[in-house]
Amino acid sequence: MFAASLLAACAGQSELKPFPDDWSPLATHSIAECPNLQGRYQVLGSDVGLRDVCTRGAADAGYWNCSLRLDEQFRFDDPLPVITIAQPDADALVFAGLNIQGTPVEKRFSRSAGDFRCAGNHVIFTARGSFFSDENTSTGDGALATAGGLLLLRDGVRTLERALSVSTDEALVMNLTVTNTGVLFPIPFNAAFSAWIRWPSLPAPPATVSERTAP
């Protein structure tokens, strides 16, 4: 009964962070209907409000994995020192870099395949999962999460939305929103929390000898 009362009390609670006042505003450059994200970015970012949405889960299950690393947002197998984003057209996004062995690696995403959508100044990636989809929630620190989850009769869904844009100082900016939706006994609930993450841009690498001497 205590757990039920606690969840019911939080049923309508939301905390959506506004865009940080001390960050440069979002740019309006676009490629067709999508904002222009092309650039070379530092991998480790800084945040405003991340502790409110950090849930230790896997992003593909609708959970945030608490990381400020840009390479981990898009599930690269190895850490990358720098990430470059290319947009061949409004349908494609390519995240690329060199892994720890110096081998080129990349992740490609297609708008027409449903990997992302564009709205306003944002390229939006969405992941959804059940409250029961996180791994090992029935042991250790996850025991309370499992007990709370068992109170849900149906439609317990967590949605993770990552909205990417570029600011006027050329940094990559992400608005991260986690939304919890479900039914606690017969009572529907919905709660949303958000944070902002920023990855500074980096200058282009020096040209190679062959590039400098090309006609």
Disulfide bonds with the S-S distance in Angstrom:
Cys34-Cys118 1.87
Cys54-Cys66 2.06
